[in-house]
Amino acid sequence: MTVLYTTAEEAYDGFGTRTVEAGRYVSKGKPIRKVEVEDAHLDWQRARYFSGLHLCVPEDEFRELIGWFVREVEAETGT
């Protein structure tokens, strides 16, 4: 399994791709999802995300984008 971060909606997922985390980060107002992709389908999945012009980066590259093109959403506190 490979971990990717993407702004694509779940409708772009296929072949066993699953959301691991959502709502923690945003990029240009779009929520970012952390997904796991089966390695056998990685090229297809990346191409699918790119077809919609969505952000799609592996975990190590994603960390470098925080503060530049990606921001962490502050946790909301209930009162």
Z-matrix of the N, CA and C atoms (Angstrom, degrees):
N
C 1 1.450
C 2 1.525 1 109.47
N 3 1.316 2 113.69 1 143.01
C 4 1.461 3 121.23 2 176.61
C 5 1.517 4 108.32 3 -118.74
N 6 1.331 5 116.56 4 139.58
C 7 1.461 6 121.34 5 177.48
C 8 1.522 7 109.06 6 -96.27
N 9 1.328 8 115.72 7 130.31
C 10 1.458 9 122.92 8 175.34
C 11 1.522 10 108.63 9 -126.41
N 12 1.324 11 115.48 10 156.44
C 13 1.458 12 121.96 11 170.97
C 14 1.518 13 106.86 12 -115.64
N 15 1.337 14 116.58 13 132.94
C 16 1.456 15 120.49 14 -175.76
C 17 1.517 16 112.29 15 -145.63
N 18 1.326 17 114.94 16 152.76
C 19 1.468 18 120.89 17 172.74
C 20 1.523 19 110.93 18 -93.76
N 21 1.324 20 117.33 19 -0.90
C 22 1.468 21 121.04 20 -178.54
C 23 1.529 22 111.01 21 -69.64
N 24 1.323 23 115.02 22 146.31
C 25 1.460 24 120.55 23 175.97
C 26 1.532 25 109.03 24 -73.70
N 27 1.333 26 116.12 25 163.42
C 28 1.464 27 120.75 26 179.86
C 29 1.518 28 112.66 27 -59.19
N 30 1.328 29 118.46 28 -23.46
C 31 1.465 30 121.57 29 178.88
C 32 1.531 31 111.21 30 -61.10
N 33 1.323 32 117.70 31 -20.02
C 34 1.467 33 121.75 32 178.09
C 35 1.531 34 112.45 33 -84.45
N 36 1.330 35 117.87 34 -9.58
C 37 1.462 36 121.26 35 -177.17
C 38 1.519 37 111.40 36 -77.96
N 39 1.315 38 115.04 37 150.22
C 40 1.453 39 119.97 38 176.52
C 41 1.513 40 110.90 39 -157.66
N 42 1.316 41 115.98 40 172.04
C 43 1.461 42 123.18 41 170.70
C 44 1.525 43 114.58 42 49.61
N 45 1.306 44 117.43 43 48.57
C 46 1.455 45 120.94 44 174.90
C 47 1.520 46 115.88 45 83.86
N 48 1.324 47 118.02 46 6.95
C 49 1.464 48 120.57 47 176.23
C 50 1.520 49 108.44 48 -69.04
N 51 1.328 50 116.26 49 136.30
C 52 1.471 51 118.46 50 179.87
C 53 1.516 52 110.62 51 -136.94
N 54 1.330 53 115.06 52 146.63
C 55 1.461 54 121.75 53 177.30
C 56 1.519 55 109.73 54 -76.40
N 57 1.326 56 115.61 55 129.48
C 58 1.468 57 121.68 56 178.46
C 59 1.524 58 109.81 57 -99.50
N 60 1.336 59 116.08 58 -36.90
C 61 1.468 60 121.41 59 -177.68
C 62 1.525 61 108.33 60 -153.93
N 63 1.320 62 116.30 61 143.97
C 64 1.466 63 120.58 62 177.94
C 65 1.525 64 109.08 63 -146.44
N 66 1.331 65 115.78 64 149.47
C 67 1.453 66 120.57 65 173.88
C 68 1.509 67 116.28 66 90.95
N 69 1.323 68 117.91 67 -3.47
C 70 1.469 69 119.63 68 -178.40
C 71 1.530 70 111.80 69 -84.35
N 72 1.330 71 116.57 70 -29.15
C 73 1.468 72 121.78 71 -177.11
C 74 1.520 73 110.91 72 -129.20
N 75 1.335 74 115.92 73 156.16
C 76 1.459 75 122.26 74 173.43
C 77 1.528 76 108.63 75 -137.13
N 78 1.334 77 114.73 76 155.66
C 79 1.457 78 121.71 77 174.87
C 80 1.521 79 107.56 78 -138.40
N 81 1.320 80 115.67 79 118.49
C 82 1.469 81 121.78 80 -178.56
C 83 1.530 82 111.18 81 51.95
N 84 1.334 83 115.93 82 40.86
C 85 1.456 84 121.93 83 177.36
C 86 1.519 85 115.15 84 83.29
N 87 1.326 86 117.92 85 -6.10
C 88 1.467 87 120.86 86 -179.55
C 89 1.528 88 109.55 87 -96.90
N 90 1.331 89 116.96 88 133.70
C 91 1.460 90 119.02 89 176.84
C 92 1.528 91 110.67 90 -66.87
N 93 1.309 92 115.30 91 147.13
C 94 1.462 93 121.72 92 179.96
C 95 1.523 94 108.85 93 -110.14
N 96 1.322 95 115.06 94 135.73
C 97 1.469 96 121.20 95 176.30
C 98 1.521 97 109.83 96 -109.70
N 99 1.311 98 115.27 97 140.88
C 100 1.462 99 121.84 98 170.19
C 101 1.525 100 105.71 99 -94.55
N 102 1.342 101 116.50 100 123.36
C 103 1.454 102 120.55 101 -176.93
C 104 1.523 103 111.05 102 -126.07
N 105 1.327 104 115.69 103 153.99
C 106 1.454 105 122.35 104 171.35
C 107 1.520 106 107.60 105 -107.01
N 108 1.328 107 115.28 106 133.12
C 109 1.462 108 121.62 107 -178.01
C 110 1.524 109 108.56 108 -123.61
N 111 1.322 110 116.15 109 133.95
C 112 1.456 111 119.65 110 175.22
C 113 1.524 112 108.42 111 -64.00
N 114 1.330 113 116.50 112 133.04
C 115 1.462 114 121.06 113 -175.32
C 116 1.528 115 112.67 114 -57.15
N 117 1.314 116 117.76 115 -34.59
C 118 1.467 117 121.03 116 -179.41
C 119 1.523 118 112.03 117 -63.26
N 120 1.324 119 117.50 118 -21.73
C 121 1.465 120 122.13 119 -176.75
C 122 1.526 121 113.00 120 -115.06
N 123 1.328 122 116.93 121 11.35
C 124 1.459 123 121.15 122 -174.35
C 125 1.531 124 112.69 123 -60.53
N 126 1.311 125 117.95 124 -47.73
C 127 1.465 126 120.11 125 -178.88
C 128 1.523 127 111.41 126 -61.15
N 129 1.331 128 116.46 127 -43.31
C 130 1.471 129 120.14 128 179.28
C 131 1.523 130 110.14 129 -62.27
N 132 1.350 131 116.41 130 -45.28
C 133 1.464 132 120.03 131 -176.98
C 134 1.519 133 111.84 132 -64.32
N 135 1.320 134 117.22 133 -42.99
C 136 1.466 135 120.20 134 178.05
C 137 1.527 136 110.59 135 -61.58
N 138 1.317 137 116.74 136 -43.01
C 139 1.472 138 120.58 137 178.80
C 140 1.530 139 110.95 138 -62.91
N 141 1.314 140 116.91 139 -37.14
C 142 1.467 141 121.44 140 178.53
C 143 1.528 142 110.27 141 -63.65
N 144 1.322 143 117.73 142 -46.33
C 145 1.463 144 121.04 143 178.00
C 146 1.526 145 110.71 144 -62.95
N 147 1.328 146 116.51 145 -45.22
C 148 1.465 147 120.37 146 -179.47
C 149 1.525 148 111.84 147 -64.06
N 150 1.339 149 118.06 148 -28.93
C 151 1.467 150 120.91 149 -179.79
C 152 1.523 151 111.78 150 -62.23
N 153 1.329 152 116.88 151 -25.85
C 154 1.460 153 121.98 152 177.12
C 155 1.518 154 112.75 153 -99.42
N 156 1.338 155 115.60 154 11.86
C 157 1.469 156 122.74 155 -179.45
C 158 1.528 157 112.29 156 59.14
N 159 1.328 158 115.89 157 37.21
C 160 1.465 159 121.47 158 -180.00
C 161 1.523 160 111.39 159 -94.54
N 162 1.315 161 115.66 160 146.96
C 163 1.450 162 122.13 161 171.32
C 164 1.521 163 108.00 162 -57.43
N 165 1.314 164 116.70 163 135.90
C 166 1.463 165 121.31 164 178.40
C 167 1.521 166 107.32 165 -154.40
N 168 1.325 167 117.27 166 103.23
C 169 1.461 168 120.89 167 -177.35
C 170 1.524 169 110.60 168 -137.31
N 171 1.339 170 115.96 169 149.88
C 172 1.467 171 119.12 170 175.14
C 173 1.528 172 110.63 171 -71.05
N 174 1.312 173 114.95 172 165.00
C 175 1.467 174 121.23 173 -172.93
C 176 1.526 175 113.61 174 -57.41
N 177 1.330 176 118.31 175 -43.51
C 178 1.466 177 119.78 176 -177.03
C 179 1.529 178 111.61 177 -65.01
N 180 1.323 179 117.82 178 -39.16
C 181 1.464 180 121.12 179 177.60
C 182 1.529 181 111.46 180 -71.73
N 183 1.318 182 116.46 181 -34.11
C 184 1.465 183 120.79 182 -179.31
C 185 1.527 184 111.08 183 -60.25
N 186 1.308 185 117.62 184 -43.01
C 187 1.470 186 121.68 185 -179.45
C 188 1.526 187 111.55 186 -57.09
N 189 1.321 188 116.83 187 -33.46
C 190 1.463 189 121.25 188 179.29
C 191 1.527 190 112.89 189 -71.86
N 192 1.331 191 117.85 190 -20.32
C 193 1.465 192 122.27 191 -178.00
C 194 1.523 193 113.06 192 -85.26
N 195 1.339 194 116.86 193 -17.71
C 196 1.462 195 120.17 194 -178.09
C 197 1.527 196 109.14 195 -62.99
N 198 1.313 197 114.89 196 127.38
C 199 1.456 198 121.42 197 -177.80
C 200 1.518 199 112.62 198 95.62
N 201 1.328 200 117.67 199 -18.33
C 202 1.467 201 122.00 200 178.65
C 203 1.527 202 110.44 201 -104.05
N 204 1.325 203 116.16 202 -69.38
C 205 1.458 204 121.05 203 -178.98
C 206 1.516 205 112.02 204 -109.83
N 207 1.311 206 115.64 205 -5.94
C 208 1.461 207 122.42 206 -176.45
C 209 1.514 208 108.58 207 -129.81
N 210 1.336 209 115.24 208 139.20
C 211 1.463 210 117.93 209 173.97
C 212 1.524 211 109.09 210 -131.34
N 213 1.324 212 114.32 211 148.32
C 214 1.448 213 120.34 212 178.23
C 215 1.510 214 108.77 213 -83.28
N 216 1.317 215 116.23 214 134.83
C 217 1.456 216 121.84 215 179.03
C 218 1.519 217 107.67 216 -80.31
N 219 1.310 218 115.83 217 129.67
C 220 1.468 219 119.27 218 178.92
C 221 1.518 220 109.92 219 -69.33
N 222 1.291 221 115.22 220 138.23
C 223 1.458 222 120.19 221 178.75
C 224 1.512 223 109.73 222 -64.81
N 225 1.327 224 114.72 223 133.25
C 226 1.463 225 118.88 224 178.55
C 227 1.534 226 108.32 225 -81.89
N 228 1.309 227 114.92 226 141.08
C 229 1.456 228 119.01 227 177.91
C 230 1.512 229 108.95 228 -110.24
N 231 1.317 230 115.52 229 132.74
C 232 1.459 231 120.56 230 177.93
C 233 1.508 232 111.08 231 -84.98
N 234 1.320 233 116.69 232 143.89
C 235 1.467 234 119.12 233 177.31
C 236 1.487 235 110.32 234 -125.86
